[in-house]
Amino acid sequence: MKRFIYIITDRNRNNLHVGLCSDLLKTLQFYHQMPTLFFDSAQQLNRLVYFEEISNEDLAMDRFKFVSTFTRPQKEKMIRSVNPDWVDLTIGLNYENSGARTRPMLRPSISAARKLVTF
């Protein structure tokens, strides 16, 4: 089962929250639905700036525990290594799962579309 380790922050990058989940999109939707659950309205955690996908549950838990012990400069260095501009990665995840990249329907065969017209 896949697990995700993520770092989410507010718009001013004051708070860096490390989390572990099995469904990243549902977790991000939860943060958007409950913006003031953990912090006040000025510090809403709404920007995904880093995530890792790990296939093994035990390895994911070990990695989560390890990343959770990082100091703020260590977390910032890890984020900047893959996301130097601190872009919100939620936009890309929503695009990939929106169906914009689904396989197009097959075109009907030309012979089926042609009909003989008799007068």
BAPADREN-814389 format. One record per atom (N, C-alpha, C, O): atom name; residue in three letters; residue number from 1; x, y negated, z negated; chain. Coordinates in Angstrom, 1 decimal. Layout:
BEGIN
ATOM atome residu num     xx     yy     zz chaine
ATOM    CA    Ala NUM      X      Y      Z      A
...
END
This chain:
BEGIN
ATOM atome residu num     xx     yy     zz chaine
ATOM     N    Met   1    0.8    1.2    0.0      A
ATOM    CA    Met   1    0.0    0.0    0.0      A
ATOM     C    Met   1    0.9   -1.2    0.0      A
ATOM     O    Met   1    1.8   -1.3   -0.8      A
ATOM     N    Lys   2    0.6   -2.2    0.9      A
ATOM    CA    Lys   2    1.4   -3.4    1.0      A
ATOM     C    Lys   2    1.1   -4.3   -0.2      A
ATOM     O    Lys   2    0.0   -4.4   -0.7      A
ATOM     N    Arg   3    2.1   -5.0   -0.6      A
ATOM    CA    Arg   3    2.0   -6.0   -1.7      A
ATOM     C    Arg   3    2.8   -7.2   -1.2      A
ATOM     O    Arg   3    3.7   -7.2   -0.4      A
ATOM     N    Phe   4    2.3   -8.4   -1.7      A
ATOM    CA    Phe   4    2.9   -9.7   -1.3      A
ATOM     C    Phe   4    3.4  -10.4   -2.5      A
ATOM     O    Phe   4    2.6  -10.5   -3.5      A
ATOM     N    Ile   5    4.6  -10.9   -2.4      A
ATOM    CA    Ile   5    5.1  -11.8   -3.4      A
ATOM     C    Ile   5    5.0  -13.2   -2.8      A
ATOM     O    Ile   5    5.5  -13.4   -1.6      A
ATOM     N    Tyr   6    4.5  -14.2   -3.4      A
ATOM    CA    Tyr   6    4.3  -15.5   -2.8      A
ATOM     C    Tyr   6    4.7  -16.6   -3.8      A
ATOM     O    Tyr   6    4.7  -16.4   -5.0      A
ATOM     N    Ile   7    5.0  -17.7   -3.2      A
ATOM    CA    Ile   7    5.2  -19.0   -4.0      A
ATOM     C    Ile   7    4.2  -20.0   -3.5      A
ATOM     O    Ile   7    4.2  -20.3   -2.3      A
ATOM     N    Ile   8    3.4  -20.6   -4.3      A
ATOM    CA    Ile   8    2.5  -21.6   -3.9      A
ATOM     C    Ile   8    2.7  -22.8   -4.8      A
ATOM     O    Ile   8    3.2  -22.7   -5.9      A
ATOM     N    Thr   9    2.5  -24.0   -4.1      A
ATOM    CA    Thr   9    2.8  -25.2   -4.8      A
ATOM     C    Thr   9    1.7  -26.3   -4.5      A
ATOM     O    Thr   9    0.8  -26.0   -3.8      A
ATOM     N    Asp  10    1.8  -27.4   -5.2      A
ATOM    CA    Asp  10    0.9  -28.5   -5.0      A
ATOM     C    Asp  10    1.5  -29.4   -3.9      A
ATOM     O    Asp  10    2.6  -29.2   -3.4      A
ATOM     N    Arg  11    0.7  -30.5   -3.6      A
ATOM    CA    Arg  11    1.2  -31.3   -2.5      A
ATOM     C    Arg  11    2.4  -32.1   -2.8      A
ATOM     O    Arg  11    3.2  -32.5   -1.9      A
ATOM     N    Asn  12    2.7  -32.4   -4.0      A
ATOM    CA    Asn  12    3.9  -33.1   -4.4      A
ATOM     C    Asn  12    5.1  -32.2   -4.8      A
ATOM     O    Asn  12    6.2  -32.7   -5.2      A
ATOM     N    Arg  13    4.9  -30.9   -4.7      A
ATOM    CA    Arg  13    5.9  -29.9   -5.0      A
ATOM     C    Arg  13    6.3  -30.0   -6.5      A
ATOM     O    Arg  13    7.5  -29.7   -6.8      A
ATOM     N    Asn  14    5.5  -30.4   -7.4      A
ATOM    CA    Asn  14    5.8  -30.4   -8.8      A
ATOM     C    Asn  14    5.8  -29.1   -9.4      A
ATOM     O    Asn  14    6.7  -28.8  -10.3      A
ATOM     N    Asn  15    4.9  -28.2   -9.0      A
ATOM    CA    Asn  15    4.7  -26.9   -9.6      A
ATOM     C    Asn  15    5.0  -25.8   -8.6      A
ATOM     O    Asn  15    4.6  -25.9   -7.4      A
ATOM     N    Leu  16    5.8  -24.8   -9.0      A
ATOM    CA    Leu  16    6.0  -23.7   -8.1      A
ATOM     C    Leu  16    5.5  -22.5   -8.9      A
ATOM     O    Leu  16    6.1  -22.1   -9.9      A
ATOM     N    His  17    4.5  -21.8   -8.3      A
ATOM    CA    His  17    3.9  -20.7   -9.0      A
ATOM     C    His  17    4.2  -19.4   -8.2      A
ATOM     O    His  17    4.0  -19.4   -7.0      A
ATOM     N    Val  18    4.8  -18.4   -8.9      A
ATOM    CA    Val  18    5.1  -17.2   -8.2      A
ATOM     C    Val  18    4.0  -16.2   -8.5      A
ATOM     O    Val  18    3.5  -16.1   -9.7      A
ATOM     N    Gly  19    3.6  -15.4   -7.5      A
ATOM    CA    Gly  19    2.5  -14.5   -7.7      A
ATOM     C    Gly  19    2.7  -13.2   -7.0      A
ATOM     O    Gly  19    3.6  -13.1   -6.1      A
ATOM     N    Leu  20    1.9  -12.2   -7.3      A
ATOM    CA    Leu  20    1.9  -10.9   -6.7      A
ATOM     C    Leu  20    0.5  -10.5   -6.4      A
ATOM     O    Leu  20   -0.4  -10.6   -7.2      A
ATOM     N    Cys  21    0.3  -10.0   -5.1      A
ATOM    CA    Cys  21   -1.1   -9.6   -4.8      A
ATOM     C    Cys  21   -1.1   -8.6   -3.7      A
ATOM     O    Cys  21    0.0   -8.3   -3.1      A
ATOM     N    Ser  22   -2.2   -8.0   -3.4      A
ATOM    CA    Ser  22   -2.3   -7.0   -2.4      A
ATOM     C    Ser  22   -3.0   -7.6   -1.1      A
ATOM     O    Ser  22   -2.8   -7.0    0.0      A
ATOM     N    Asp  23   -3.7   -8.6   -1.3      A
ATOM    CA    Asp  23   -4.4   -9.3   -0.1      A
ATOM     C    Asp  23   -4.1  -10.8   -0.2      A
ATOM     O    Asp  23   -4.7  -11.5   -1.0      A
ATOM     N    Leu  24   -3.2  -11.2    0.6      A
ATOM    CA    Leu  24   -2.7  -12.6    0.5      A
ATOM     C    Leu  24   -3.8  -13.6    0.9      A
ATOM     O    Leu  24   -3.9  -14.7    0.3      A
ATOM     N    Leu  25   -4.6  -13.3    1.9      A
ATOM    CA    Leu  25   -5.6  -14.3    2.3      A
ATOM     C    Leu  25   -6.7  -14.4    1.3      A
ATOM     O    Leu  25   -7.2  -15.5    1.1      A
ATOM     N    Lys  26   -7.1  -13.3    0.7      A
ATOM    CA    Lys  26   -8.1  -13.4   -0.4      A
ATOM     C    Lys  26   -7.6  -14.2   -1.6      A
ATOM     O    Lys  26   -8.3  -15.0   -2.2      A
ATOM     N    Thr  27   -6.3  -14.0   -1.9      A
ATOM    CA    Thr  27   -5.7  -14.8   -3.0      A
ATOM     C    Thr  27   -5.7  -16.3   -2.7      A
ATOM     O    Thr  27   -6.0  -17.1   -3.6      A
ATOM     N    Leu  28   -5.3  -16.6   -1.5      A
ATOM    CA    Leu  28   -5.3  -18.0   -1.1      A
ATOM     C    Leu  28   -6.7  -18.6   -1.1      A
ATOM     O    Leu  28   -6.8  -19.8   -1.5      A
ATOM     N    Gln  29   -7.7  -17.9   -0.7      A
ATOM    CA    Gln  29   -9.1  -18.3   -0.7      A
ATOM     C    Gln  29   -9.5  -18.6   -2.2      A
ATOM     O    Gln  29  -10.2  -19.6   -2.4      A
ATOM     N    Phe  30   -9.1  -17.7   -3.1      A
ATOM    CA    Phe  30   -9.4  -17.9   -4.5      A
ATOM     C    Phe  30   -8.8  -19.3   -5.0      A
ATOM     O    Phe  30   -9.4  -20.0   -5.7      A
ATOM     N    Tyr  31   -7.5  -19.5   -4.6      A
ATOM    CA    Tyr  31   -6.9  -20.8   -5.1      A
ATOM     C    Tyr  31   -7.7  -22.0   -4.5      A
ATOM     O    Tyr  31   -7.8  -23.0   -5.2      A
ATOM     N    His  32   -8.2  -21.9   -3.3      A
ATOM    CA    His  32   -8.9  -23.0   -2.7      A
ATOM     C    His  32  -10.3  -23.1   -3.3      A
ATOM     O    His  32  -10.8  -24.2   -3.4      A
ATOM     N    Gln  33  -10.9  -22.0   -3.7      A
ATOM    CA    Gln  33  -12.3  -22.1   -4.3      A
ATOM     C    Gln  33  -12.2  -22.6   -5.8      A
ATOM     O    Gln  33  -13.1  -23.2   -6.3      A
ATOM     N    Met  34  -11.1  -22.3   -6.5      A
ATOM    CA    Met  34  -11.0  -22.7   -7.9      A
ATOM     C    Met  34   -9.7  -23.5   -8.0      A
ATOM     O    Met  34   -8.8  -23.1   -8.6      A
ATOM     N    Pro  35   -9.8  -24.8   -7.5      A
ATOM    CA    Pro  35   -8.5  -25.6   -7.4      A
ATOM     C    Pro  35   -8.0  -26.0   -8.8      A
ATOM     O    Pro  35   -6.8  -26.3   -8.9      A
ATOM     N    Thr  36   -8.9  -26.2   -9.8      A
ATOM    CA    Thr  36   -8.4  -26.7  -11.1      A
ATOM     C    Thr  36   -8.4  -25.6  -12.1      A
ATOM     O    Thr  36   -8.5  -25.9  -13.3      A
ATOM     N    Leu  37   -8.3  -24.4  -11.7      A
ATOM    CA    Leu  37   -8.3  -23.3  -12.7      A
ATOM     C    Leu  37   -7.0  -23.3  -13.6      A
ATOM     O    Leu  37   -7.1  -23.2  -14.8      A
ATOM     N    Phe  38   -5.9  -23.5  -13.0      A
ATOM    CA    Phe  38   -4.6  -23.4  -13.7      A
ATOM     C    Phe  38   -4.1  -24.8  -14.1      A
ATOM     O    Phe  38   -3.5  -25.0  -15.1      A
ATOM     N    Phe  39   -4.4  -25.8  -13.2      A
ATOM    CA    Phe  39   -3.9  -27.1  -13.5      A
ATOM     C    Phe  39   -5.0  -28.2  -13.3      A
ATOM     O    Phe  39   -6.1  -27.8  -12.8      A
ATOM     N    Asp  40   -4.7  -29.4  -13.6      A
ATOM    CA    Asp  40   -5.7  -30.4  -13.4      A
ATOM     C    Asp  40   -5.8  -30.8  -11.9      A
ATOM     O    Asp  40   -5.1  -30.2  -11.1      A
ATOM     N    Ser  41   -6.8  -31.7  -11.5      A
ATOM    CA    Ser  41   -7.0  -31.9  -10.1      A
ATOM     C    Ser  41   -5.9  -32.6   -9.4      A
ATOM     O    Ser  41   -5.8  -32.4   -8.2      A
ATOM     N    Ala  42   -5.0  -33.2  -10.1      A
ATOM    CA    Ala  42   -3.8  -33.8   -9.4      A
ATOM     C    Ala  42   -2.8  -32.8   -9.0      A
ATOM     O    Ala  42   -1.9  -33.1   -8.2      A
ATOM     N    Gln  43   -2.8  -31.6   -9.6      A
ATOM    CA    Gln  43   -1.8  -30.6   -9.4      A
ATOM     C    Gln  43   -2.4  -29.3   -8.8      A
ATOM     O    Gln  43   -2.1  -28.2   -9.3      A
ATOM     N    Gln  44   -3.3  -29.4   -7.8      A
ATOM    CA    Gln  44   -3.9  -28.3   -7.2      A
ATOM     C    Gln  44   -2.9  -27.4   -6.5      A
ATOM     O    Gln  44   -2.2  -28.0   -5.6      A
ATOM     N    Leu  45   -2.9  -26.2   -6.7      A
ATOM    CA    Leu  45   -2.0  -25.3   -6.0      A
ATOM     C    Leu  45   -2.7  -24.9   -4.7      A
ATOM     O    Leu  45   -3.6  -24.1   -4.7      A
ATOM     N    Asn  46   -2.2  -25.5   -3.6      A
ATOM    CA    Asn  46   -2.9  -25.2   -2.4      A
ATOM     C    Asn  46   -2.0  -25.0   -1.2      A
ATOM     O    Asn  46   -2.4  -25.0    0.0      A
ATOM     N    Arg  47   -0.7  -25.0   -1.4      A
ATOM    CA    Arg  47    0.3  -24.9   -0.3      A
ATOM     C    Arg  47    1.1  -23.6   -0.5      A
ATOM     O    Arg  47    1.9  -23.5   -1.4      A
ATOM     N    Leu  48    0.9  -22.7    0.4      A
ATOM    CA    Leu  48    1.8  -21.5    0.4      A
ATOM     C    Leu  48    3.1  -21.8    1.1      A
ATOM     O    Leu  48    3.1  -22.2    2.3      A
ATOM     N    Val  49    4.2  -21.8    0.4      A
ATOM    CA    Val  49    5.5  -22.2    1.0      A
ATOM     C    Val  49    6.4  -21.0    1.2      A
ATOM     O    Val  49    7.5  -21.1    1.9      A
ATOM     N    Tyr  50    6.1  -19.8    0.6      A
ATOM    CA    Tyr  50    7.0  -18.7    0.7      A
ATOM     C    Tyr  50    6.2  -17.4    0.4      A
ATOM     O    Tyr  50    5.3  -17.4   -0.4      A
ATOM     N    Phe  51    6.5  -16.3    1.2      A
ATOM    CA    Phe  51    5.9  -15.0    0.9      A
ATOM     C    Phe  51    6.8  -13.9    1.4      A
ATOM     O    Phe  51    7.5  -14.1    2.4      A
ATOM     N    Glu  52    6.7  -12.8    0.8      A
ATOM    CA    Glu  52    7.4  -11.6    1.2      A
ATOM     C    Glu  52    6.4  -10.4    1.2      A
ATOM     O    Glu  52    5.5  -10.4    0.4      A
ATOM     N    Glu  53    6.5   -9.6    2.2      A
ATOM    CA    Glu  53    5.6   -8.4    2.3      A
ATOM     C    Glu  53    6.5   -7.2    2.0      A
ATOM     O    Glu  53    7.5   -6.9    2.6      A
ATOM     N    Ile  54    6.0   -6.4    1.0      A
ATOM    CA    Ile  54    6.8   -5.3    0.5      A
ATOM     C    Ile  54    5.8   -4.1    0.6      A
ATOM     O    Ile  54    4.7   -4.1    0.1      A
ATOM     N    Ser  55    6.3   -3.0    1.1      A
ATOM    CA    Ser  55    5.4   -1.8    1.4      A
ATOM     C    Ser  55    5.3   -0.9    0.1      A
ATOM     O    Ser  55    4.3   -0.2    0.0      A
ATOM     N    Asn  56    6.3   -0.9   -0.8      A
ATOM    CA    Asn  56    6.3   -0.1   -1.9      A
ATOM     C    Asn  56    5.8   -0.9   -3.1      A
ATOM     O    Asn  56    6.3   -1.9   -3.4      A
ATOM     N    Glu  57    4.8   -0.3   -3.9      A
ATOM    CA    Glu  57    4.3   -1.0   -5.0      A
ATOM     C    Glu  57    5.3   -1.2   -6.2      A
ATOM     O    Glu  57    5.3   -2.3   -6.8      A
ATOM     N    Asp  58    6.1   -0.2   -6.4      A
ATOM    CA    Asp  58    7.1   -0.3   -7.5      A
ATOM     C    Asp  58    8.2   -1.3   -7.1      A
ATOM     O    Asp  58    8.6   -2.1   -8.0      A
ATOM     N    Leu  59    8.6   -1.3   -5.9      A
ATOM    CA    Leu  59    9.6   -2.3   -5.4      A
ATOM     C    Leu  59    9.1   -3.7   -5.5      A
ATOM     O    Leu  59    9.8   -4.7   -5.8      A
ATOM     N    Ala  60    7.8   -3.9   -5.2      A
ATOM    CA    Ala  60    7.1   -5.2   -5.2      A
ATOM     C    Ala  60    7.1   -5.7   -6.7      A
ATOM     O    Ala  60    7.3   -6.9   -6.9      A
ATOM     N    Met  61    6.8   -4.8   -7.6      A
ATOM    CA    Met  61    6.7   -5.2   -9.0      A
ATOM     C    Met  61    8.1   -5.6   -9.5      A
ATOM     O    Met  61    8.2   -6.6  -10.2      A
ATOM     N    Asp  62    9.1   -4.9   -9.1      A
ATOM    CA    Asp  62   10.5   -5.2   -9.5      A
ATOM     C    Asp  62   10.9   -6.5   -8.9      A
ATOM     O    Asp  62   11.5   -7.4   -9.6      A
ATOM     N    Arg  63   10.6   -6.8   -7.7      A
ATOM    CA    Arg  63   10.9   -8.0   -7.0      A
ATOM     C    Arg  63   10.2   -9.2   -7.6      A
ATOM     O    Arg  63   10.8  -10.3   -7.8      A
ATOM     N    Phe  64    8.9   -9.0   -8.0      A
ATOM    CA    Phe  64    8.1  -10.0   -8.6      A
ATOM     C    Phe  64    8.7  -10.4  -10.0      A
ATOM     O    Phe  64    8.9  -11.6  -10.3      A
ATOM     N    Lys  65    9.1   -9.4  -10.7      A
ATOM    CA    Lys  65    9.7   -9.7  -12.0      A
ATOM     C    Lys  65   11.0  -10.4  -11.9      A
ATOM     O    Lys  65   11.4  -11.3  -12.7      A
ATOM     N    Phe  66   11.8  -10.1  -10.9      A
ATOM    CA    Phe  66   13.1  -10.7  -10.6      A
ATOM     C    Phe  66   12.9  -12.2  -10.2      A
ATOM     O    Phe  66   13.6  -13.1  -10.7      A
ATOM     N    Val  67   12.0  -12.4   -9.2      A
ATOM    CA    Val  67   11.8  -13.8   -8.7      A
ATOM     C    Val  67   11.2  -14.7   -9.8      A
ATOM     O    Val  67   11.4  -15.9   -9.8      A
ATOM     N    Ser  68   10.3  -14.1  -10.7      A
ATOM    CA    Ser  68    9.7  -14.9  -11.7      A
ATOM     C    Ser  68   10.7  -15.4  -12.7      A
ATOM     O    Ser  68   10.4  -16.4  -13.4      A
ATOM     N    Thr  69   11.9  -14.8  -12.8      A
ATOM    CA    Thr  69   12.9  -15.3  -13.8      A
ATOM     C    Thr  69   13.8  -16.4  -13.2      A
ATOM     O    Thr  69   14.6  -17.0  -13.9      A
ATOM     N    Phe  70   13.6  -16.7  -11.9      A
ATOM    CA    Phe  70   14.4  -17.7  -11.2      A
ATOM     C    Phe  70   14.1  -19.1  -11.8      A
ATOM     O    Phe  70   13.0  -19.4  -12.2      A
ATOM     N    Thr  71   15.2  -19.9  -11.8      A
ATOM    CA    Thr  71   15.0  -21.3  -12.2      A
ATOM     C    Thr  71   14.4  -22.0  -11.0      A
ATOM     O    Thr  71   14.4  -21.5   -9.9      A
ATOM     N    Arg  72   14.0  -23.3  -11.2      A
ATOM    CA    Arg  72   13.4  -24.0  -10.1      A
ATOM     C    Arg  72   14.4  -24.2   -9.0      A
ATOM     O    Arg  72   14.0  -24.0   -7.8      A
ATOM     N    Pro  73   15.7  -24.6   -9.2      A
ATOM    CA    Pro  73   16.6  -24.7   -8.1      A
ATOM     C    Pro  73   16.8  -23.4   -7.3      A
ATOM     O    Pro  73   17.0  -23.4   -6.1      A
ATOM     N    Gln  74   16.8  -22.2   -8.0      A
ATOM    CA    Gln  74   16.9  -21.0   -7.3      A
ATOM     C    Gln  74   15.7  -20.7   -6.4      A
ATOM     O    Gln  74   15.8  -20.2   -5.3      A
ATOM     N    Lys  75   14.5  -21.1   -6.9      A
ATOM    CA    Lys  75   13.2  -20.9   -6.1      A
ATOM     C    Lys  75   13.3  -21.8   -4.9      A
ATOM     O    Lys  75   12.9  -21.4   -3.8      A
ATOM     N    Glu  76   13.7  -23.1   -5.1      A
ATOM    CA    Glu  76   13.8  -24.0   -4.0      A
ATOM     C    Glu  76   14.8  -23.6   -3.0      A
ATOM     O    Glu  76   14.5  -23.7   -1.8      A
ATOM     N    Lys  77   15.9  -23.0   -3.4      A
ATOM    CA    Lys  77   16.9  -22.5   -2.4      A
ATOM     C    Lys  77   16.3  -21.3   -1.6      A
ATOM     O    Lys  77   16.5  -21.2   -0.4      A
ATOM     N    Met  78   15.5  -20.5   -2.3      A
ATOM    CA    Met  78   14.9  -19.3   -1.6      A
ATOM     C    Met  78   13.8  -19.8   -0.6      A
ATOM     O    Met  78   13.7  -19.3    0.5      A
ATOM     N    Ile  79   13.1  -20.8   -1.0      A
ATOM    CA    Ile  79   12.0  -21.4   -0.1      A
ATOM     C    Ile  79   12.7  -22.0    1.1      A
ATOM     O    Ile  79   12.3  -21.8    2.3      A
ATOM     N    Arg  80   13.7  -22.9    0.9      A
ATOM    CA    Arg  80   14.4  -23.6    2.0      A
ATOM     C    Arg  80   15.1  -22.7    2.9      A
ATOM     O    Arg  80   15.4  -23.1    4.1      A
ATOM     N    Ser  81   15.5  -21.5    2.5      A
ATOM    CA    Ser  81   16.2  -20.6    3.4      A
ATOM     C    Ser  81   15.3  -20.1    4.5      A
ATOM     O    Ser  81   15.7  -19.8    5.6      A
ATOM     N    Val  82   13.9  -20.0    4.3      A
ATOM    CA    Val  82   13.0  -19.6    5.3      A
ATOM     C    Val  82   12.0  -20.7    5.8      A
ATOM     O    Val  82   11.5  -20.6    6.8      A
ATOM     N    Asn  83   11.9  -21.7    4.9      A
ATOM    CA    Asn  83   10.9  -22.8    5.2      A
ATOM     C    Asn  83   11.5  -24.1    4.8      A
ATOM     O    Asn  83   11.1  -24.7    3.8      A
ATOM     N    Pro  84   12.5  -24.6    5.6      A
ATOM    CA    Pro  84   13.2  -25.8    5.2      A
ATOM     C    Pro  84   12.3  -27.1    5.0      A
ATOM     O    Pro  84   12.7  -28.0    4.3      A
ATOM     N    Asp  85   11.2  -27.1    5.8      A
ATOM    CA    Asp  85   10.4  -28.3    5.7      A
ATOM     C    Asp  85    9.2  -28.2    4.8      A
ATOM     O    Asp  85    8.4  -29.1    4.7      A
ATOM     N    Trp  86    9.1  -27.1    4.1      A
ATOM    CA    Trp  86    8.1  -26.8    3.1      A
ATOM     C    Trp  86    6.7  -26.9    3.8      A
ATOM     O    Trp  86    5.8  -27.5    3.2      A
ATOM     N    Val  87    6.6  -26.3    5.0      A
ATOM    CA    Val  87    5.3  -26.3    5.7      A
ATOM     C    Val  87    4.4  -25.4    5.0      A
ATOM     O    Val  87    4.8  -24.3    4.6      A
ATOM     N    Asp  88    3.1  -25.7    5.0      A
ATOM    CA    Asp  88    2.1  -24.8    4.5      A
ATOM     C    Asp  88    1.9  -23.6    5.4      A
ATOM     O    Asp  88    1.5  -23.8    6.6      A
ATOM     N    Leu  89    2.2  -22.4    5.0      A
ATOM    CA    Leu  89    2.2  -21.2    5.8      A
ATOM     C    Leu  89    0.8  -20.6    5.9      A
ATOM     O    Leu  89    0.6  -19.7    6.7      A
ATOM     N    Thr  90   -0.1  -21.2    5.2      A
ATOM    CA    Thr  90   -1.5  -20.7    5.3      A
ATOM     C    Thr  90   -2.1  -20.9    6.7      A
ATOM     O    Thr  90   -2.9  -20.0    7.2      A
ATOM     N    Ile  91   -1.7  -21.9    7.4      A
ATOM    CA    Ile  91   -2.2  -22.2    8.7      A
ATOM     C    Ile  91   -1.8  -21.1    9.7      A
ATOM     O    Ile  91   -2.7  -20.7   10.4      A
ATOM     N    Gly  92   -0.6  -20.6    9.6      A
ATOM    CA    Gly  92   -0.2  -19.5   10.5      A
ATOM     C    Gly  92   -0.9  -18.2   10.2      A
ATOM     O    Gly  92   -1.2  -17.5   11.1      A
ATOM     N    Leu  93   -1.1  -18.0    8.9      A
ATOM    CA    Leu  93   -1.8  -16.7    8.5      A
ATOM     C    Leu  93   -3.3  -16.8    9.0      A
ATOM     O    Leu  93   -3.8  -15.7    9.5      A
ATOM     N    Asn  94   -3.9  -17.9    8.9      A
ATOM    CA    Asn  94   -5.3  -18.0    9.3      A
ATOM     C    Asn  94   -5.4  -17.9   10.8      A
ATOM     O    Asn  94   -6.3  -17.3   11.3      A
ATOM     N    Tyr  95   -4.4  -18.4   11.5      A
ATOM    CA    Tyr  95   -4.4  -18.3   13.0      A
ATOM     C    Tyr  95   -4.2  -16.8   13.4      A
ATOM     O    Tyr  95   -4.9  -16.3   14.3      A
ATOM     N    Glu  96   -3.3  -16.1   12.8      A
ATOM    CA    Glu  96   -3.1  -14.7   13.2      A
ATOM     C    Glu  96   -4.3  -13.8   12.9      A
ATOM     O    Glu  96   -4.6  -12.9   13.6      A
ATOM     N    Asn  97   -5.1  -14.1   11.9      A
ATOM    CA    Asn  97   -6.2  -13.3   11.5      A
ATOM     C    Asn  97   -7.6  -13.9   12.0      A
ATOM     O    Asn  97   -8.6  -13.3   11.7      A
ATOM     N    Ser  98   -7.6  -14.9   12.8      A
ATOM    CA    Ser  98   -8.8  -15.6   13.2      A
ATOM     C    Ser  98   -9.4  -14.9   14.4      A
ATOM     O    Ser  98  -10.6  -15.1   14.7      A
ATOM     N    Gly  99   -8.7  -14.0   15.0      A
ATOM    CA    Gly  99   -9.2  -13.4   16.2      A
ATOM     C    Gly  99   -8.7  -14.1   17.5      A
ATOM     O    Gly  99   -9.1  -13.7   18.6      A
ATOM     N    Ala 100   -7.9  -15.1   17.4      A
ATOM    CA    Ala 100   -7.4  -15.8   18.5      A
ATOM     C    Ala 100   -6.5  -14.9   19.4      A
ATOM     O    Ala 100   -6.3  -15.2   20.5      A
ATOM     N    Arg 101   -6.0  -13.9   18.7      A
ATOM    CA    Arg 101   -5.0  -13.1   19.4      A
ATOM     C    Arg 101   -5.6  -11.7   19.7      A
ATOM     O    Arg 101   -4.9  -10.7   19.9      A
ATOM     N    Thr 102   -6.9  -11.6   19.7      A
ATOM    CA    Thr 102   -7.5  -10.3   20.0      A
ATOM     C    Thr 102   -7.4   -9.9   21.5      A
ATOM     O    Thr 102   -7.1  -10.8   22.3      A
ATOM     N    Arg 103   -7.5   -8.7   21.7      A
ATOM    CA    Arg 103   -7.3   -8.2   23.1      A
ATOM     C    Arg 103   -8.5   -8.6   23.9      A
ATOM     O    Arg 103   -9.6   -8.4   23.5      A
ATOM     N    Pro 104   -8.3   -9.2   25.1      A
ATOM    CA    Pro 104   -9.4   -9.6   25.9      A
ATOM     C    Pro 104  -10.2   -8.4   26.4      A
ATOM     O    Pro 104   -9.7   -7.3   26.6      A
ATOM     N    Met 105  -11.5   -8.7   26.7      A
ATOM    CA    Met 105  -12.3   -7.6   27.2      A
ATOM     C    Met 105  -11.9   -7.3   28.6      A
ATOM     O    Met 105  -11.4   -8.1   29.4      A
ATOM     N    Leu 106  -12.0   -6.0   29.0      A
ATOM    CA    Leu 106  -11.6   -5.6   30.3      A
ATOM     C    Leu 106  -12.6   -6.1   31.3      A
ATOM     O    Leu 106  -13.8   -6.1   31.1      A
ATOM     N    Arg 107  -12.1   -6.5   32.4      A
ATOM    CA    Arg 107  -12.9   -7.0   33.5      A
ATOM     C    Arg 107  -13.6   -5.9   34.2      A
ATOM     O    Arg 107  -13.0   -4.8   34.4      A
ATOM     N    Pro 108  -14.9   -6.0   34.5      A
ATOM    CA    Pro 108  -15.6   -4.9   35.1      A
ATOM     C    Pro 108  -15.0   -4.7   36.5      A
ATOM     O    Pro 108  -14.4   -5.6   37.1      A
ATOM     N    Ser 109  -15.1   -3.5   36.9      A
ATOM    CA    Ser 109  -14.5   -3.1   38.2      A
ATOM     C    Ser 109  -15.2   -3.8   39.3      A
ATOM     O    Ser 109  -16.4   -4.1   39.2      A
ATOM     N    Ile 110  -14.5   -4.1   40.4      A
ATOM    CA    Ile 110  -15.0   -4.9   41.5      A
ATOM     C    Ile 110  -16.1   -4.1   42.2      A
ATOM     O    Ile 110  -17.1   -4.7   42.7      A
ATOM     N    Ser 111  -15.9   -2.8   42.3      A
ATOM    CA    Ser 111  -16.9   -2.0   43.0      A
ATOM     C    Ser 111  -18.2   -2.0   42.3      A
ATOM     O    Ser 111  -19.3   -1.9   43.0      A
ATOM     N    Ala 112  -18.2   -2.1   41.0      A
ATOM    CA    Ala 112  -19.5   -2.1   40.3      A
ATOM     C    Ala 112  -20.2   -3.4   40.4      A
ATOM     O    Ala 112  -21.4   -3.5   40.4      A
ATOM     N    Ala 113  -19.4   -4.5   40.6      A
ATOM    CA    Ala 113  -20.0   -5.8   40.8      A
ATOM     C    Ala 113  -20.6   -6.0   42.2      A
ATOM     O    Ala 113  -21.5   -6.8   42.4      A
ATOM     N    Arg 114  -20.1   -5.3   43.2      A
ATOM    CA    Arg 114  -20.6   -5.4   44.5      A
ATOM     C    Arg 114  -21.9   -4.6   44.7      A
ATOM     O    Arg 114  -22.0   -3.5   44.3      A
ATOM     N    Lys 115  -22.8   -5.2   45.4      A
ATOM    CA    Lys 115  -24.0   -4.5   45.7      A
ATOM     C    Lys 115  -24.3   -4.7   47.2      A
ATOM     O    Lys 115  -24.1   -5.7   47.7      A
ATOM     N    Leu 116  -24.7   -3.6   47.8      A
ATOM    CA    Leu 116  -25.0   -3.7   49.2      A
ATOM     C    Leu 116  -26.4   -4.5   49.4      A
ATOM     O    Leu 116  -27.3   -4.2   48.7      A
ATOM     N    Val 117  -26.3   -5.4   50.2      A
ATOM    CA    Val 117  -27.5   -6.2   50.5      A
ATOM     C    Val 117  -28.1   -5.7   51.8      A
ATOM     O    Val 117  -27.4   -5.8   52.9      A
ATOM     N    Thr 118  -29.3   -5.3   51.8      A
ATOM    CA    Thr 118  -29.9   -4.8   53.1      A
ATOM     C    Thr 118  -31.1   -5.7   53.4      A
ATOM     O    Thr 118  -31.8   -6.1   52.5      A
ATOM     N    Phe 119  -31.3   -6.0   54.7      A
ATOM    CA    Phe 119  -32.4   -6.8   55.1      A
ATOM     C    Phe 119  -33.4   -6.0   55.9      A
ATOM     O    Phe 119  -34.4   -6.5   56.3      A
END
